[in-house]
């Protein structure tokens, strides 16, 4: 996989020279919200993770989506999995797409909500084992990473509702998918679709294929376009006039009637992502919006950004700020503005005074950039469509500007450094000024478990923008690996999104309030950070 075509995920810490599986004795107390155990993972769960596979040194984008039946005592007694992994397929002498794979496995949940496990599938008569690492926020939701030597990726795990029918899916949804095209180039798409009671889909779709959105904007979904319920998974066809794509075929895994997971099952491209119900929320919302975006700028440098913008709900972005990490150069745009227009569930958003590329030599400068935006009930899918780079992201209405002290949080961070993709799971406890906990990390197959975050500090401004720093992260109790600096933005009382603001790595992620005694689906509403493409390492 070339530098440009590398699929970018979210966040990273510095190059890790670690001892796989080596533990730490500096374990913090369980979160004040209550101790977790294997019993917190009990039922049928829909899970997904995607990132970079490195089988036999041949790297490619991969995605895994499926269901796991957990028995509450440490076993996945059954499950069904889809895998889209060209590198793995090539190593096994078969297609990169394998669907309907039966699986079983095991897991263990520690008192702080972090857990590990394995699942095994059979592809072309070969047993393939995927390692799992996750942190639960409650019994209904968690953040998950792949945790084995074959690759690394991030995603989510959610308790599946029962009784999902075709009729229950009737309504409108916003969708965001990311991956690579047939040539391995970065590909992102966002859109909306409205389903009839029979599963016929109508709507719009935008694409960004390796920086090109010409003739790929606001394309109508045409026949055959369907999203059909099934057991254990349904199917979907999304058809537009885009000559390079035509009809894209997917398996669809329903978490509930408001949240669907998609994985592409043809070999036209390799895409995966989520759709969320948008019925009742088809216009661009007003008020403060927290946003994050990731990808490559117009000089093919890796890029991560986040911030807060204010919408009048009609046509204007009246203010805000943006923080940027562009290939290790960290800057802030302190005053942004813009405008938007909406029709048929789609918004075209123009932002002025932001960084989203525009590099001349080593100098960054602000400019005007355009995004396709599709609101849903709880957020907005974003995709750059101006031909100046490949960035995708999400925005969320902001309802809180603080985090809760004396509570535990689960964290997922994912991204890339000079070694490749890195995906982290962590749990930390918060006081009014400090953070402490443990993390597990996968640096494209190099694994580290149960290591201390040390004692970090944080501060937060009145607009919900904060900074956090863990200055002395360690491996094996004594070997420093450097500082982790985050710039974060509060979404609501339980969820925070962030970007990393260090010079030797970049990415993003989220942390979410834990409550071991809760199994409320409403509390477990996931924040899905749109994955978007970049390349391996830093060029500047």
N, C-alpha and C positions, 0 to 999 in steps of 0.2 A: 504494500500500500504506500503510495507516494505521500510526501509531506502535505501537499494540498488536499488530498482526498481523505485524509484522516478524519474520522468522525469524532467531533468534540462533545464531551459530556459536561461535567460541571466543575468539580473543584479538586484540588490536589494539595498535598504538602510537598516539601522539598524532596529531592532525590533520596530514596530510602536505601540505606545499607543496613539491613535488619536481619535478625535471626528469625526465620519463619516459626510462628507458634510460640515464641518465647514470651513468658508471662511476666506480670509485675505484681508486687505485693502491696502496691499503693492503692488498693480498691477503696472507693468512697462508699459511704453508707447508701443503702437503697434509697430511691427517691421518696420524699415525704408523702407522696400521694399513695404509697402502699407498695409492698413487695410483690414482684412478679414471680411466676413459676411456670412450669410446663402447662398447667391448667389454663393459663391465659391464651393458649393457642389450641382451640378446641372447636372443630366444625369444618366446613368447606370454605376454602379461601381461594380467591383469584389473585394470582401474583404475576409480576412481569419484571424483567430487567433487560437492559440492552446496553451495548458498549462496544468494546473491541475484543475480538477473539484473536489469539496468537498461536493456534495449533501449528506445530512443526515450524514455527518462525514465520508463517505466512499469515499476515494480519488482515482482518476484514471486520466490517461492521457485523454484529450479530444481535439477535433478539430472541428471547424466550418468554412465552406467555402460556398460562395454563391454570389448572386447578389442583389444589392439594387438600386432602382430607386428613386433618390432624385429630388424634384421639385424646388429646389433653394430657397424655402421659409420656410423650416423647417419640411417637411414631407417626409417620405419614403412611396411613394404611392403604391409600390408593390415590390416584390422581391421573390427569391427562394433560399432556404438554405438547405445544407446537414449538419447533425450533427453526429459525431462519439464520443460517450460519454458513456462508460460502467456504470459509477456511476449513471448518470441520467437515463439511461435505466433501471437499477435495481430498482431505486426508483419508476419508473413509471410502472414496471411490464412488460417491453417489451424489444426488442433488443436494444443494445447500438448504432445501426446504424439506422438513419432515413434520408431518402433522398427526394428531391423534395418538401420540405415544403414551402408552401406559407407564406409570411410575409409582414407586414406593420409596420410602426413605426414613430418616430419623432426624430428630432435632432436640435441642436442649436450651431452655430459657433460664437465664440467671436472674438474680433478685433485682438487678437494675434495669431489666427489660431487654438487655441485649441477648441475642441467641445465635446459635450456629446449627447447621444441619447439612445433610446431603440428600440428593435425589438421584435416582439412576433410571436411564432410559436405554432402549435398544434401537440402534440405527444401523441398518445394513448388517444385521447379525452381530453387532459389536455393542457391548455394554459401555455406556458413556455416563460418567458421574459428574454432576455439577455440585460444587460446594456452595453453601448459603451462609450469609452473615446478615443479621437483621437487628433492629431495635423496635420494640412495640411501644406505641403510645397508649394503647388500651387493648382489649380483647378483640376489637374489630379492625384495627388498622396498625400497620407498621411500615417502616422504611427498610429496604432490602438491597443487598448487593450480591453479586456473584463472588465466590470466595474459593478459588482453586487456581492451580498453576496454568490453566489453559487460556485464561482471559480475565477481563474485569468489566463490570457494568453495574448500573444502579437502577432501582425501580421502587415498587410499592407492593404491599400485600394487604388484601382487604377481605373481610368476611363477606361471603356471598349471601344475598337474600334468597329466600325460597319463593317459589311460585311465580317466576318471571315468565310472562307470556308475550306473544306478539302484540296483543292488544295493549299490554301495559307499557310497551315502548312507543306507542303512538304519540307524536309530538315533535318538537324541534330540538336539535343538538348542534353544538359547536365542536369541531374536531381539529386536532393538531397531530401531525405525524412527521417523523424525521427518519432519515436513513441515508441511503445512497442510491444512485441511478444504476442503470445496466452497466455502465463503464466504471463504476466505483466512485463517481463524483458525488459530492454532498448534495442532498436533495431534501427540501422541506416543503410541506404543504399544510395549509389551514383552510377551513371552510365551514359551511353549515349545511345541514340537511334536515328536511321535515319528512317524517314517516307517516304513511297512512296505516290503517289497521291491518292491511295485508303486507306491509313492509316495503312498499314502493317509496323510493327516496327522490325528492326534488330539492334543489338548492344550488349553492355556488361553491367554487373551489379555486384557490390561488396556489401557484407553485413558485418556488425558487430553486432552479436547477443549476448548481455550480455558479451562482451569481446572476443567472439569466432569468428574468421574469417577463420578458417581451412576449406578448401574445399568450401569456399564461396567467392573466389576471381576471378575476371575477368570471370564471368559466362556468357555464350552466351545467348541472348534472342532467344527463339525458338517459333515455332507456338504452340498455338495462342498468338501472341503478337501484339497488335494493339493500336493505339491512334486515336479516332474518334471524329470529331467535332459534336456538337449537340446544341440544344436550349431548355432550358437555359444552359444546361451543356452537355458535351459529355461523352464518356466512354473510359476506357483503360483497357487492359489486359497485364500484364508483366509476362512472363513465363520463368523460368530458371530451371536448373536441381537441385536446392536446395530442398532437400527432405522436409524440414520443411515448405516451403512456396509454392512450385509449382506455380500455377497461382494466382497472386494477382490482384484483381479487384478494379477499381477506377472510380469515377466521375472526369471529367476534366473540369475545368472552364477556358476559354481562356480570358486573358486580351487583347491580340492582337496576331498576328502570331509569335511573338518572346518570349512570356511569358505565360506559362500555370501553373495553380494551380491544384494539385492533392489531393484527399482525398479518403482513402480506404473505400470501401463499403461492403466488406465481413467481416467475423470475423476470418480470418486466422491470422491477426495481426491488429494493429491500426497505420496507417502511414499517414502523410500529409506533403506536401512540394511544391516545385516549380521546373519547368523546364524552361531553357532559351536556346534560339537558339544558336547553336555553329557553324553553317555553316561559313566557312572561318577562324575559330579559334579552330583547333583541336590539335595543338601542344602547349607545355608548353612555355609561353612567356618569353622574355628576359627583363632585366632591374630590377628595384626595384619593389618588390611585398609586399604589406601590407597584413598581415594575422591575423585572430583571430580563436581560437579553444576553445571548451568547452566540458565538460563531466565529467567522473570519472577516476581517476588514478588507478594503479594496486592494491592499497590498499582500493579501493572504497571510496576515499575521493573526494569531489567536486573539480573541476579543471577548471580554465580559463586561457587562454594565448593569447598573441598578440605580434606582432612585425613587423620587416621589414627584408626581405631577398633579396639578389641579385642573379638573374639567368643569366647565359651566353646564354640562349636560345638553348643550344645544349645538355649539359649533366651535368653541374655543378652548385651547389649553392656556390658562391664564398665568401659570407660573409653575415653578418646581426646580429641582436640581437633579444632576446625574453624576454618579461616580463611575469611573472607568478604569479597567486594567487592560491595556492594549499591549500584549507581548511583554508584560512586566513593567511598562510605563504606567504609573498610577496618577491620574489627574481627576479633577472635578470640574464639571460645567455648572456654575452656581446659579445660573438663571436661564431657564428654558421656557419656550412658548410654542404655540402651534395652533393648528385647527383641524377639524374633521368634518366629514359628511357621511351620512348613513343612509342605506337603502337595502331592503330585503335581507335584513340580518347582518349585513356586511358594512363595516366602517372603513373608510380610507383615512388614515391618520398621518398628518404631517407634523414633524417635530423640528423646531428651529433651535440652533444654538447648542446642539448636542454633539458629542463625539460618537461616531459610528464608522470610523475609518478616516479618510482624508489625511493620509500620511505622506509627507514629502521629505525624503531622507529619514531622519529620526524625529521629525517634528510633527506633533499632532495639532490639528486645528478643527474647530467646530464647523458645522454646516447644517444643511437641511436634508432630512431623510424621510422616506415614505414607507409606511407599513400598512398591510392589510390586517384588520382587526375584527375578530368575531367574538362578541360577548356571549357569555353563558351565565347560568345562575351561580354566581360566586367568583367569576373571573373573566378574563379576555385573552383569547389566543392571538399572538402577534407574529407576523412574518414580514421581513424586509422585502420590498418589491421595487426598489429604485435602481437596481443594477450596479450598486456600488459595494456589494459584499453579500455575505450569506449569514444573516443573523435571524434568530427566532427567539421568542420569549413569551412571557405571560405578564398580565397586570391584574391586580386585585384591589377592590374597594377597601380602603383602610378604615377600620372601626375601632382601633386601639393604638395608642402611642407609647405603650410601656410593656415590659415583660414582668412576669410574676416571680418575685423573690421567694426563697424557701420552697422551691418546687424543683422537680426533675424534668429534664427535657431529653428527647431523642433527636439525634442529628444524623443527616446524610449529607456528605459533600462529595462531589465528583468532578473530575476535570483532567488536567494533563500537565505534565512537565517534560523535561528533556528525555526522560525514560519512557514516556507513554502515558496511557490512561491510568488514573488512580481513583479508587472509590473507597470512601470511608463510612463507617458506622461508628457513632459515639453516643455516650450518655453522660450528661453532666448535671450537677446540682447548682442552683443559683442562689446567691445571697443578694443583698442590695447592691453590691459592687464587684463580686468575684464569682468565678465559675471554676468547677473542678469535676473531674470524672475520668473515664476510660475510653479508649478508642481501639478499633480494629481497622486495618487498612489492607487493600490489595493494590499493589503497584504493578499492574499488568502481569500478574502471576507470582510476584514476590509478596508473601503474606506476613502480617504482623498481627498479634492478638493480645488483648488485655494489657495494653500499655497506658501509662498515665498521661493525661493531658497537662499535668502539673496544676498550678493555680493561676488561672487567667483573670484578667480584670476587664470590666466593660463600663461604658457610660452611654447615655442615651439622651437625645435632645427632645424638645417639645414636639417636633414634627414626626417623631417615631424613628428617626435615623440614628443609629448607634454605631459604636465601634467596639470591637473586642479583640484582645490580644492574649495568646498563650505564648509567653516568651521563652520557655525552656522545655519544650517537648523532648521526651527521652525515649530511648529504646534500651531494653535490658537494664533499666534502672539507672544508667549512668552515662550513656553516650548521647550527647546532644545532637538533634537533627535540625535545630533552628526554631524560628518563630513562626507562628500562624497568626496572621492578622485578618480580621473580617470586618467588612462594613455591612451592617444589616438594617433591615426595614421591617417594622412591625406591621403585620397584616390585620390580626385580630388578637383577642386575649389569649389564644393558644398557639398561634403560628407566626413564625418569623422567617423571612427569606434573606439571603445574603450573597455577596460576592467576596472573593478573596482579594486582598490588596497588598500582596507581597510581590517582590520583583523577580522571583525565580519560579513562579508558578501562578496559574490563574484558574478560575472556575467559579462555581456557585453551588448553592444548596439551600436547605431549609432546616430549621429545628422546630419541634412541636412539643407541646406540653403533654406530660404523661399522667395517666390516671389508671392504675392497675385494677381498680374496683369497677371501672366503667366498661360497658360494652355497647354504649350508645352509638348507633350509626351516624347520628347527627354530629357527635363530637369527633367522629373519626373521618370526617370529610377531608380527603387528601388534597394537599397542594401538589399539583403536577407541574414540574418545571419543564418547559419545552426543551427538549434536547436539540442541539443544532451543531452543524459541522465545523470542523477546523482541521488543523494538521498537527502532526507530531512535533512537539517541541517549540522552542522560541528561536526566532531568526534574528532579532535585533539585540 
